Amino acid sequence: MILGIVTGSVWATKKSEALRGQTFLEVTFDGHYTVAADLVGAGIGDRVLVTMGSGARAGNPDLPCDAAIVAILDERQGN
């Protein structure tokens, strides 16, 4: 899993029927970024937890994606 910050929204005028109604957000982490399906209602500026690979489909097995936002973080303790 990856800790990141939502830095933008991603829009597509055409997409697979399996993706209809799904929100996608740009998440920045460690100088990199990825696009992740938003499963929790995150917004720009939120600190989030992103899961990658097959774990990204745990929240919705029918969603064809390999990155998903699964939590909005309230606070972070430690380094």
PDB file of N, CA, C and O in Angstrom:
ATOM      1  N   MET A   1       0.839  -1.182   0.000  1.00  0.00           N
ATOM      2  CA  MET A   1       0.000   0.000   0.000  1.00  0.00           C
ATOM      3  C   MET A   1       0.879   1.239   0.000  1.00  0.00           C
ATOM      4  O   MET A   1       2.039   1.201   0.410  1.00  0.00           O
ATOM      5  N   ILE A   2       0.311   2.319  -0.461  1.00  0.00           N
ATOM      6  CA  ILE A   2       1.048   3.569  -0.635  1.00  0.00           C
ATOM      7  C   ILE A   2       0.312   4.698   0.081  1.00  0.00           C
ATOM      8  O   ILE A   2      -0.911   4.807  -0.011  1.00  0.00           O
ATOM      9  N   LEU A   3       1.066   5.541   0.798  1.00  0.00           N
ATOM     10  CA  LEU A   3       0.516   6.776   1.349  1.00  0.00           C
ATOM     11  C   LEU A   3       0.725   7.868   0.320  1.00  0.00           C
ATOM     12  O   LEU A   3       1.830   8.021  -0.200  1.00  0.00           O
ATOM     13  N   GLY A   4      -0.310   8.628   0.017  1.00  0.00           N
ATOM     14  CA  GLY A   4      -0.176   9.687  -0.966  1.00  0.00           C
ATOM     15  C   GLY A   4      -1.127  10.831  -0.690  1.00  0.00           C
ATOM     16  O   GLY A   4      -1.883  10.816   0.282  1.00  0.00           O
ATOM     17  N   ILE A   5      -1.077  11.825  -1.565  1.00  0.00           N
ATOM     18  CA  ILE A   5      -1.970  12.986  -1.479  1.00  0.00           C
ATOM     19  C   ILE A   5      -2.694  13.115  -2.813  1.00  0.00           C
ATOM     20  O   ILE A   5      -2.080  13.034  -3.877  1.00  0.00           O
ATOM     21  N   VAL A   6      -3.995  13.314  -2.743  1.00  0.00           N
ATOM     22  CA  VAL A   6      -4.779  13.513  -3.964  1.00  0.00           C
ATOM     23  C   VAL A   6      -4.440  14.890  -4.521  1.00  0.00           C
ATOM     24  O   VAL A   6      -4.595  15.901  -3.835  1.00  0.00           O
ATOM     25  N   THR A   7      -3.978  14.924  -5.768  1.00  0.00           N
ATOM     26  CA  THR A   7      -3.541  16.176  -6.384  1.00  0.00           C
ATOM     27  C   THR A   7      -4.381  16.587  -7.583  1.00  0.00           C
ATOM     28  O   THR A   7      -4.144  17.652  -8.154  1.00  0.00           O
ATOM     29  N   GLY A   8      -5.339  15.789  -7.976  1.00  0.00           N
ATOM     30  CA  GLY A   8      -6.168  16.178  -9.108  1.00  0.00           C
ATOM     31  C   GLY A   8      -7.224  15.150  -9.440  1.00  0.00           C
ATOM     32  O   GLY A   8      -7.219  14.036  -8.916  1.00  0.00           O
ATOM     33  N   SER A   9      -8.133  15.543 -10.321  1.00  0.00           N
ATOM     34  CA  SER A   9      -9.180  14.658 -10.839  1.00  0.00           C
ATOM     35  C   SER A   9      -8.823  14.252 -12.249  1.00  0.00           C
ATOM     36  O   SER A   9      -8.132  14.982 -12.959  1.00  0.00           O
ATOM     37  N   VAL A  10      -9.289  13.095 -12.651  1.00  0.00           N
ATOM     38  CA  VAL A  10      -9.066  12.612 -14.010  1.00  0.00           C
ATOM     39  C   VAL A  10     -10.428  12.387 -14.655  1.00  0.00           C
ATOM     40  O   VAL A  10     -11.295  11.725 -14.083  1.00  0.00           O
ATOM     41  N   TRP A  11     -10.607  12.941 -15.845  1.00  0.00           N
ATOM     42  CA  TRP A  11     -11.880  12.839 -16.557  1.00  0.00           C
ATOM     43  C   TRP A  11     -11.678  12.124 -17.876  1.00  0.00           C
ATOM     44  O   TRP A  11     -10.639  12.284 -18.517  1.00  0.00           O
ATOM     45  N   ALA A  12     -12.655  11.338 -18.289  1.00  0.00           N
ATOM     46  CA  ALA A  12     -12.608  10.658 -19.583  1.00  0.00           C
ATOM     47  C   ALA A  12     -13.982  10.775 -20.238  1.00  0.00           C
ATOM     48  O   ALA A  12     -14.999  10.424 -19.639  1.00  0.00           O
ATOM     49  N   THR A  13     -13.997  11.269 -21.464  1.00  0.00           N
ATOM     50  CA  THR A  13     -15.276  11.380 -22.163  1.00  0.00           C
ATOM     51  C   THR A  13     -15.784  10.019 -22.617  1.00  0.00           C
ATOM     52  O   THR A  13     -16.991   9.794 -22.696  1.00  0.00           O
ATOM     53  N   LYS A  14     -14.863   9.119 -22.914  1.00  0.00           N
ATOM     54  CA  LYS A  14     -15.250   7.757 -23.289  1.00  0.00           C
ATOM     55  C   LYS A  14     -14.466   6.791 -22.421  1.00  0.00           C
ATOM     56  O   LYS A  14     -13.262   6.943 -22.218  1.00  0.00           O
ATOM     57  N   LYS A  15     -15.176   5.795 -21.915  1.00  0.00           N
ATOM     58  CA  LYS A  15     -14.506   4.776 -21.120  1.00  0.00           C
ATOM     59  C   LYS A  15     -15.315   3.481 -21.177  1.00  0.00           C
ATOM     60  O   LYS A  15     -16.469   3.469 -21.606  1.00  0.00           O
ATOM     61  N   SER A  16     -14.697   2.414 -20.745  1.00  0.00           N
ATOM     62  CA  SER A  16     -15.334   1.110 -20.718  1.00  0.00           C
ATOM     63  C   SER A  16     -16.621   1.169 -19.899  1.00  0.00           C
ATOM     64  O   SER A  16     -16.707   1.908 -18.918  1.00  0.00           O
ATOM     65  N   GLU A  17     -17.599   0.402 -20.300  1.00  0.00           N
ATOM     66  CA  GLU A  17     -18.866   0.346 -19.569  1.00  0.00           C
ATOM     67  C   GLU A  17     -18.640  -0.053 -18.110  1.00  0.00           C
ATOM     68  O   GLU A  17     -19.366   0.402 -17.226  1.00  0.00           O
ATOM     69  N   ALA A  18     -17.645  -0.893 -17.852  1.00  0.00           N
ATOM     70  CA  ALA A  18     -17.343  -1.337 -16.488  1.00  0.00           C
ATOM     71  C   ALA A  18     -16.860  -0.197 -15.599  1.00  0.00           C
ATOM     72  O   ALA A  18     -16.853  -0.328 -14.375  1.00  0.00           O
ATOM     73  N   LEU A  19     -16.451   0.931 -16.208  1.00  0.00           N
ATOM     74  CA  LEU A  19     -15.940   2.071 -15.446  1.00  0.00           C
ATOM     75  C   LEU A  19     -16.954   3.194 -15.293  1.00  0.00           C
ATOM     76  O   LEU A  19     -16.660   4.201 -14.648  1.00  0.00           O
ATOM     77  N   ARG A  20     -18.125   3.046 -15.864  1.00  0.00           N
ATOM     78  CA  ARG A  20     -19.140   4.101 -15.777  1.00  0.00           C
ATOM     79  C   ARG A  20     -19.497   4.374 -14.327  1.00  0.00           C
ATOM     80  O   ARG A  20     -19.739   3.452 -13.549  1.00  0.00           O
ATOM     81  N   GLY A  21     -19.526   5.662 -13.971  1.00  0.00           N
ATOM     82  CA  GLY A  21     -19.876   6.071 -12.622  1.00  0.00           C
ATOM     83  C   GLY A  21     -18.714   6.044 -11.642  1.00  0.00           C
ATOM     84  O   GLY A  21     -18.860   6.460 -10.493  1.00  0.00           O
ATOM     85  N   GLN A  22     -17.563   5.557 -12.087  1.00  0.00           N
ATOM     86  CA  GLN A  22     -16.397   5.479 -11.209  1.00  0.00           C
ATOM     87  C   GLN A  22     -15.591   6.768 -11.287  1.00  0.00           C
ATOM     88  O   GLN A  22     -15.334   7.277 -12.378  1.00  0.00           O
ATOM     89  N   THR A  23     -15.194   7.296 -10.137  1.00  0.00           N
ATOM     90  CA  THR A  23     -14.359   8.489 -10.063  1.00  0.00           C
ATOM     91  C   THR A  23     -12.896   8.069 -10.020  1.00  0.00           C
ATOM     92  O   THR A  23     -12.532   7.124  -9.320  1.00  0.00           O
ATOM     93  N   PHE A  24     -12.053   8.786 -10.780  1.00  0.00           N
ATOM     94  CA  PHE A  24     -10.619   8.542 -10.779  1.00  0.00           C
ATOM     95  C   PHE A  24      -9.893   9.798 -10.334  1.00  0.00           C
ATOM     96  O   PHE A  24     -10.231  10.903 -10.757  1.00  0.00           O
ATOM     97  N   LEU A  25      -8.889   9.624  -9.475  1.00  0.00           N
ATOM     98  CA  LEU A  25      -8.128  10.746  -8.937  1.00  0.00           C
ATOM     99  C   LEU A  25      -6.638  10.525  -9.154  1.00  0.00           C
ATOM    100  O   LEU A  25      -6.157   9.393  -9.167  1.00  0.00           O
ATOM    101  N   GLU A  26      -5.915  11.637  -9.326  1.00  0.00           N
ATOM    102  CA  GLU A  26      -4.463  11.583  -9.405  1.00  0.00           C
ATOM    103  C   GLU A  26      -3.920  11.634  -7.983  1.00  0.00           C
ATOM    104  O   GLU A  26      -4.290  12.507  -7.198  1.00  0.00           O
ATOM    105  N   VAL A  27      -3.041  10.691  -7.657  1.00  0.00           N
ATOM    106  CA  VAL A  27      -2.440  10.625  -6.329  1.00  0.00           C
ATOM    107  C   VAL A  27      -0.928  10.761  -6.481  1.00  0.00           C
ATOM    108  O   VAL A  27      -0.313  10.046  -7.272  1.00  0.00           O
ATOM    109  N   THR A  28      -0.331  11.676  -5.726  1.00  0.00           N
ATOM    110  CA  THR A  28       1.109  11.904  -5.764  1.00  0.00           C
ATOM    111  C   THR A  28       1.746  11.300  -4.516  1.00  0.00           C
ATOM    112  O   THR A  28       1.230  11.447  -3.408  1.00  0.00           O
ATOM    113  N   PHE A  29       2.890  10.611  -4.713  1.00  0.00           N
ATOM    114  CA  PHE A  29       3.614   9.992  -3.609  1.00  0.00           C
ATOM    115  C   PHE A  29       5.087   9.876  -3.985  1.00  0.00           C
ATOM    116  O   PHE A  29       5.411   9.454  -5.094  1.00  0.00           O
ATOM    117  N   ASP A  30       5.956  10.237  -3.094  1.00  0.00           N
ATOM    118  CA  ASP A  30       7.411  10.096  -3.291  1.00  0.00           C
ATOM    119  C   ASP A  30       7.892  10.637  -4.637  1.00  0.00           C
ATOM    120  O   ASP A  30       8.758  10.023  -5.260  1.00  0.00           O
ATOM    121  N   GLY A  31       7.365  11.749  -5.096  1.00  0.00           N
ATOM    122  CA  GLY A  31       7.783  12.334  -6.357  1.00  0.00           C
ATOM    123  C   GLY A  31       7.188  11.671  -7.587  1.00  0.00           C
ATOM    124  O   GLY A  31       7.536  12.043  -8.708  1.00  0.00           O
ATOM    125  N   HIS A  32       6.315  10.712  -7.412  1.00  0.00           N
ATOM    126  CA  HIS A  32       5.654  10.016  -8.519  1.00  0.00           C
ATOM    127  C   HIS A  32       4.156  10.275  -8.430  1.00  0.00           C
ATOM    128  O   HIS A  32       3.671  10.851  -7.457  1.00  0.00           O
ATOM    129  N   TYR A  33       3.436   9.847  -9.447  1.00  0.00           N
ATOM    130  CA  TYR A  33       1.981   9.924  -9.372  1.00  0.00           C
ATOM    131  C   TYR A  33       1.357   8.731 -10.059  1.00  0.00           C
ATOM    132  O   TYR A  33       1.974   8.081 -10.904  1.00  0.00           O
ATOM    133  N   THR A  34       0.128   8.456  -9.681  1.00  0.00           N
ATOM    134  CA  THR A  34      -0.648   7.402 -10.305  1.00  0.00           C
ATOM    135  C   THR A  34      -2.103   7.850 -10.359  1.00  0.00           C
ATOM    136  O   THR A  34      -2.500   8.793  -9.674  1.00  0.00           O
ATOM    137  N   VAL A  35      -2.870   7.183 -11.158  1.00  0.00           N
ATOM    138  CA  VAL A  35      -4.310   7.407 -11.211  1.00  0.00           C
ATOM    139  C   VAL A  35      -4.960   6.230 -10.494  1.00  0.00           C
ATOM    140  O   VAL A  35      -4.659   5.072 -10.782  1.00  0.00           O
ATOM    141  N   ALA A  36      -5.852   6.536  -9.561  1.00  0.00           N
ATOM    142  CA  ALA A  36      -6.483   5.484  -8.759  1.00  0.00           C
ATOM    143  C   ALA A  36      -7.994   5.659  -8.747  1.00  0.00           C
ATOM    144  O   ALA A  36      -8.500   6.781  -8.743  1.00  0.00           O
ATOM    145  N   ALA A  37      -8.707   4.538  -8.742  1.00  0.00           N
ATOM    146  CA  ALA A  37     -10.156   4.556  -8.571  1.00  0.00           C
ATOM    147  C   ALA A  37     -10.444   4.974  -7.135  1.00  0.00           C
ATOM    148  O   ALA A  37      -9.825   4.470  -6.198  1.00  0.00           O
ATOM    149  N   ASP A  38     -11.378   5.890  -6.969  1.00  0.00           N
ATOM    150  CA  ASP A  38     -11.716   6.389  -5.630  1.00  0.00           C
ATOM    151  C   ASP A  38     -12.884   5.581  -5.071  1.00  0.00           C
ATOM    152  O   ASP A  38     -14.014   5.722  -5.537  1.00  0.00           O
ATOM    153  N   LEU A  39     -12.619   4.743  -4.083  1.00  0.00           N
ATOM    154  CA  LEU A  39     -13.661   3.910  -3.494  1.00  0.00           C
ATOM    155  C   LEU A  39     -14.248   4.493  -2.215  1.00  0.00           C
ATOM    156  O   LEU A  39     -15.167   3.918  -1.633  1.00  0.00           O
ATOM    157  N   VAL A  40     -13.707   5.661  -1.767  1.00  0.00           N
ATOM    158  CA  VAL A  40     -14.117   6.189  -0.457  1.00  0.00           C
ATOM    159  C   VAL A  40     -14.571   7.646  -0.465  1.00  0.00           C
ATOM    160  O   VAL A  40     -14.889   8.180   0.597  1.00  0.00           O
ATOM    161  N   GLY A  41     -14.613   8.304  -1.607  1.00  0.00           N
ATOM    162  CA  GLY A  41     -15.062   9.693  -1.656  1.00  0.00           C
ATOM    163  C   GLY A  41     -14.001  10.706  -1.290  1.00  0.00           C
ATOM    164  O   GLY A  41     -14.311  11.730  -0.681  1.00  0.00           O
ATOM    165  N   ALA A  42     -12.749  10.445  -1.649  1.00  0.00           N
ATOM    166  CA  ALA A  42     -11.646  11.373  -1.351  1.00  0.00           C
ATOM    167  C   ALA A  42     -11.751  12.628  -2.216  1.00  0.00           C
ATOM    168  O   ALA A  42     -12.459  12.655  -3.223  1.00  0.00           O
ATOM    169  N   GLY A  43     -11.027  13.664  -1.794  1.00  0.00           N
ATOM    170  CA  GLY A  43     -11.008  14.915  -2.546  1.00  0.00           C
ATOM    171  C   GLY A  43      -9.595  15.458  -2.641  1.00  0.00           C
ATOM    172  O   GLY A  43      -8.681  14.966  -1.980  1.00  0.00           O
ATOM    173  N   ILE A  44      -9.427  16.467  -3.462  1.00  0.00           N
ATOM    174  CA  ILE A  44      -8.112  17.073  -3.655  1.00  0.00           C
ATOM    175  C   ILE A  44      -7.575  17.574  -2.316  1.00  0.00           C
ATOM    176  O   ILE A  44      -8.279  18.244  -1.560  1.00  0.00           O
ATOM    177  N   GLY A  45      -6.322  17.240  -2.039  1.00  0.00           N
ATOM    178  CA  GLY A  45      -5.672  17.626  -0.798  1.00  0.00           C
ATOM    179  C   GLY A  45      -5.745  16.576   0.298  1.00  0.00           C
ATOM    180  O   GLY A  45      -5.025  16.674   1.292  1.00  0.00           O
ATOM    181  N   ASP A  46      -6.602  15.571   0.137  1.00  0.00           N
ATOM    182  CA  ASP A  46      -6.713  14.519   1.153  1.00  0.00           C
ATOM    183  C   ASP A  46      -5.486  13.621   1.134  1.00  0.00           C
ATOM    184  O   ASP A  46      -4.952  13.301   0.072  1.00  0.00           O
ATOM    185  N   ARG A  47      -5.046  13.217   2.325  1.00  0.00           N
ATOM    186  CA  ARG A  47      -4.015  12.180   2.447  1.00  0.00           C
ATOM    187  C   ARG A  47      -4.740  10.848   2.386  1.00  0.00           C
ATOM    188  O   ARG A  47      -5.702  10.628   3.123  1.00  0.00           O
ATOM    189  N   VAL A  48      -4.284   9.958   1.510  1.00  0.00           N
ATOM    190  CA  VAL A  48      -5.014   8.720   1.260  1.00  0.00           C
ATOM    191  C   VAL A  48      -4.095   7.507   1.294  1.00  0.00           C
ATOM    192  O   VAL A  48      -2.873   7.625   1.203  1.00  0.00           O
ATOM    193  N   LEU A  49      -4.708   6.352   1.425  1.00  0.00           N
ATOM    194  CA  LEU A  49      -4.031   5.079   1.344  1.00  0.00           C
ATOM    195  C   LEU A  49      -4.472   4.421   0.044  1.00  0.00           C
ATOM    196  O   LEU A  49      -5.664   4.231  -0.195  1.00  0.00           O
ATOM    197  N   VAL A  50      -3.494   4.076  -0.794  1.00  0.00           N
ATOM    198  CA  VAL A  50      -3.771   3.471  -2.099  1.00  0.00           C
ATOM    199  C   VAL A  50      -3.266   2.038  -2.093  1.00  0.00           C
ATOM    200  O   VAL A  50      -2.145   1.771  -1.662  1.00  0.00           O
ATOM    201  N   THR A  51      -4.086   1.126  -2.566  1.00  0.00           N
ATOM    202  CA  THR A  51      -3.664  -0.255  -2.734  1.00  0.00           C
ATOM    203  C   THR A  51      -3.506  -0.526  -4.228  1.00  0.00           C
ATOM    204  O   THR A  51      -4.244   0.008  -5.056  1.00  0.00           O
ATOM    205  N   MET A  52      -2.528  -1.365  -4.550  1.00  0.00           N
ATOM    206  CA  MET A  52      -2.198  -1.614  -5.952  1.00  0.00           C
ATOM    207  C   MET A  52      -2.384  -3.100  -6.289  1.00  0.00           C
ATOM    208  O   MET A  52      -2.478  -3.947  -5.401  1.00  0.00           O
ATOM    209  N   GLY A  53      -2.435  -3.387  -7.572  1.00  0.00           N
ATOM    210  CA  GLY A  53      -2.541  -4.768  -8.040  1.00  0.00           C
ATOM    211  C   GLY A  53      -3.897  -5.374  -7.739  1.00  0.00           C
ATOM    212  O   GLY A  53      -4.907  -4.671  -7.723  1.00  0.00           O
ATOM    213  N   SER A  54      -3.922  -6.678  -7.500  1.00  0.00           N
ATOM    214  CA  SER A  54      -5.195  -7.364  -7.284  1.00  0.00           C
ATOM    215  C   SER A  54      -5.918  -6.860  -6.036  1.00  0.00           C
ATOM    216  O   SER A  54      -7.141  -6.964  -5.951  1.00  0.00           O
ATOM    217  N   GLY A  55      -5.180  -6.316  -5.067  1.00  0.00           N
ATOM    218  CA  GLY A  55      -5.803  -5.747  -3.874  1.00  0.00           C
ATOM    219  C   GLY A  55      -6.708  -4.567  -4.189  1.00  0.00           C
ATOM    220  O   GLY A  55      -7.628  -4.269  -3.426  1.00  0.00           O
ATOM    221  N   ALA A  56      -6.457  -3.894  -5.304  1.00  0.00           N
ATOM    222  CA  ALA A  56      -7.281  -2.750  -5.694  1.00  0.00           C
ATOM    223  C   ALA A  56      -8.704  -3.178  -6.048  1.00  0.00           C
ATOM    224  O   ALA A  56      -9.624  -2.361  -6.001  1.00  0.00           O
ATOM    225  N   ARG A  57      -8.889  -4.421  -6.393  1.00  0.00           N
ATOM    226  CA  ARG A  57     -10.217  -4.908  -6.750  1.00  0.00           C
ATOM    227  C   ARG A  57     -10.972  -5.494  -5.557  1.00  0.00           C
ATOM    228  O   ARG A  57     -12.109  -5.940  -5.711  1.00  0.00           O
ATOM    229  N   ALA A  58     -10.366  -5.500  -4.386  1.00  0.00           N
ATOM    230  CA  ALA A  58     -11.027  -6.070  -3.210  1.00  0.00           C
ATOM    231  C   ALA A  58     -12.308  -5.323  -2.854  1.00  0.00           C
ATOM    232  O   ALA A  58     -13.288  -5.938  -2.434  1.00  0.00           O
ATOM    233  N   GLY A  59     -12.307  -4.002  -3.019  1.00  0.00           N
ATOM    234  CA  GLY A  59     -13.495  -3.207  -2.706  1.00  0.00           C
ATOM    235  C   GLY A  59     -14.596  -3.337  -3.741  1.00  0.00           C
ATOM    236  O   GLY A  59     -15.762  -3.085  -3.438  1.00  0.00           O
ATOM    237  N   ASN A  60     -14.241  -3.727  -4.961  1.00  0.00           N
ATOM    238  CA  ASN A  60     -15.209  -3.916  -6.042  1.00  0.00           C
ATOM    239  C   ASN A  60     -14.605  -4.890  -7.051  1.00  0.00           C
ATOM    240  O   ASN A  60     -13.886  -4.461  -7.953  1.00  0.00           O
ATOM    241  N   PRO A  61     -14.875  -6.182  -6.922  1.00  0.00           N
ATOM    242  CA  PRO A  61     -14.248  -7.192  -7.780  1.00  0.00           C
ATOM    243  C   PRO A  61     -14.533  -7.009  -9.270  1.00  0.00           C
ATOM    244  O   PRO A  61     -13.789  -7.523 -10.106  1.00  0.00           O
ATOM    245  N   ASP A  62     -15.587  -6.292  -9.609  1.00  0.00           N
ATOM    246  CA  ASP A  62     -15.944  -6.097 -11.015  1.00  0.00           C
ATOM    247  C   ASP A  62     -15.250  -4.900 -11.652  1.00  0.00           C
ATOM    248  O   ASP A  62     -15.389  -4.673 -12.853  1.00  0.00           O
ATOM    249  N   LEU A  63     -14.500  -4.129 -10.857  1.00  0.00           N
ATOM    250  CA  LEU A  63     -13.838  -2.924 -11.357  1.00  0.00           C
ATOM    251  C   LEU A  63     -12.478  -3.285 -11.974  1.00  0.00           C
ATOM    252  O   LEU A  63     -11.601  -3.784 -11.270  1.00  0.00           O
ATOM    253  N   PRO A  64     -12.295  -3.042 -13.270  1.00  0.00           N
ATOM    254  CA  PRO A  64     -11.022  -3.391 -13.919  1.00  0.00           C
ATOM    255  C   PRO A  64      -9.954  -2.323 -13.682  1.00  0.00           C
ATOM    256  O   PRO A  64      -9.699  -1.496 -14.558  1.00  0.00           O
ATOM    257  N   CYS A  65      -9.332  -2.336 -12.507  1.00  0.00           N
ATOM    258  CA  CYS A  65      -8.296  -1.349 -12.199  1.00  0.00           C
ATOM    259  C   CYS A  65      -7.195  -2.000 -11.376  1.00  0.00           C
ATOM    260  O   CYS A  65      -7.393  -3.071 -10.801  1.00  0.00           O
ATOM    261  N   ASP A  66      -6.036  -1.353 -11.320  1.00  0.00           N
ATOM    262  CA  ASP A  66      -4.949  -1.895 -10.511  1.00  0.00           C
ATOM    263  C   ASP A  66      -4.433  -0.889  -9.495  1.00  0.00           C
ATOM    264  O   ASP A  66      -3.346  -1.072  -8.946  1.00  0.00           O
ATOM    265  N   ALA A  67      -5.193   0.172  -9.236  1.00  0.00           N
ATOM    266  CA  ALA A  67      -4.882   1.127  -8.167  1.00  0.00           C
ATOM    267  C   ALA A  67      -6.199   1.677  -7.632  1.00  0.00           C
ATOM    268  O   ALA A  67      -7.041   2.140  -8.401  1.00  0.00           O
ATOM    269  N   ALA A  68      -6.375   1.626  -6.324  1.00  0.00           N
ATOM    270  CA  ALA A  68      -7.621   2.117  -5.725  1.00  0.00           C
ATOM    271  C   ALA A  68      -7.342   2.813  -4.404  1.00  0.00           C
ATOM    272  O   ALA A  68      -6.522   2.364  -3.603  1.00  0.00           O
ATOM    273  N   ILE A  69      -8.046   3.921  -4.195  1.00  0.00           N
ATOM    274  CA  ILE A  69      -7.988   4.624  -2.913  1.00  0.00           C
ATOM    275  C   ILE A  69      -8.941   3.901  -1.977  1.00  0.00           C
ATOM    276  O   ILE A  69     -10.137   3.800  -2.252  1.00  0.00           O
ATOM    277  N   VAL A  70      -8.401   3.393  -0.855  1.00  0.00           N
ATOM    278  CA  VAL A  70      -9.209   2.602   0.059  1.00  0.00           C
ATOM    279  C   VAL A  70      -9.406   3.255   1.426  1.00  0.00           C
ATOM    280  O   VAL A  70     -10.171   2.751   2.248  1.00  0.00           O
ATOM    281  N   ALA A  71      -8.714   4.383   1.674  1.00  0.00           N
ATOM    282  CA  ALA A  71      -8.877   5.067   2.959  1.00  0.00           C
ATOM    283  C   ALA A  71      -8.454   6.522   2.840  1.00  0.00           C
ATOM    284  O   ALA A  71      -7.543   6.858   2.084  1.00  0.00           O
ATOM    285  N   ILE A  72      -9.126   7.379   3.595  1.00  0.00           N
ATOM    286  CA  ILE A  72      -8.724   8.778   3.768  1.00  0.00           C
ATOM    287  C   ILE A  72      -8.123   8.858   5.163  1.00  0.00           C
ATOM    288  O   ILE A  72      -8.780   8.503   6.142  1.00  0.00           O
ATOM    289  N   LEU A  73      -6.887   9.319   5.262  1.00  0.00           N
ATOM    290  CA  LEU A  73      -6.178   9.323   6.543  1.00  0.00           C
ATOM    291  C   LEU A  73      -6.498  10.565   7.355  1.00  0.00           C
ATOM    292  O   LEU A  73      -6.477  11.682   6.838  1.00  0.00           O
ATOM    293  N   ASP A  74      -6.793  10.362   8.629  1.00  0.00           N
ATOM    294  CA  ASP A  74      -7.065  11.476   9.535  1.00  0.00           C
ATOM    295  C   ASP A  74      -5.768  12.048  10.085  1.00  0.00           C
ATOM    296  O   ASP A  74      -5.610  13.263  10.199  1.00  0.00           O
ATOM    297  N   GLU A  75      -4.843  11.161  10.424  1.00  0.00           N
ATOM    298  CA  GLU A  75      -3.552  11.614  10.925  1.00  0.00           C
ATOM    299  C   GLU A  75      -2.532  10.505  10.720  1.00  0.00           C
ATOM    300  O   GLU A  75      -2.884   9.350  10.479  1.00  0.00           O
ATOM    301  N   ARG A  76      -1.271  10.878  10.820  1.00  0.00           N
ATOM    302  CA  ARG A  76      -0.182   9.934  10.644  1.00  0.00           C
ATOM    303  C   ARG A  76       0.744  10.079  11.847  1.00  0.00           C
ATOM    304  O   ARG A  76       1.130  11.190  12.212  1.00  0.00           O
ATOM    305  N   GLN A  77       1.097   8.956  12.459  1.00  0.00           N
ATOM    306  CA  GLN A  77       2.006   8.978  13.608  1.00  0.00           C
ATOM    307  C   GLN A  77       3.321   8.336  13.209  1.00  0.00           C
ATOM    308  O   GLN A  77       3.343   7.427  12.379  1.00  0.00           O
ATOM    309  N   GLY A  78       4.404   8.793  13.785  1.00  0.00           N
ATOM    310  CA  GLY A  78       5.706   8.211  13.511  1.00  0.00           C
ATOM    311  C   GLY A  78       6.370   8.876  12.326  1.00  0.00           C
ATOM    312  O   GLY A  78       5.929   9.928  11.863  1.00  0.00           O
ATOM    313  N   ASN A  79       7.442   8.254  11.832  1.00  0.00           N
ATOM    314  CA  ASN A  79       8.203   8.823  10.717  1.00  0.00           C
ATOM    315  C   ASN A  79       7.598   8.459   9.426  1.00  0.00           C
ATOM    316  O   ASN A  79       8.105   8.850   8.375  1.00  0.00           O
TER     317      ASN A  79
END
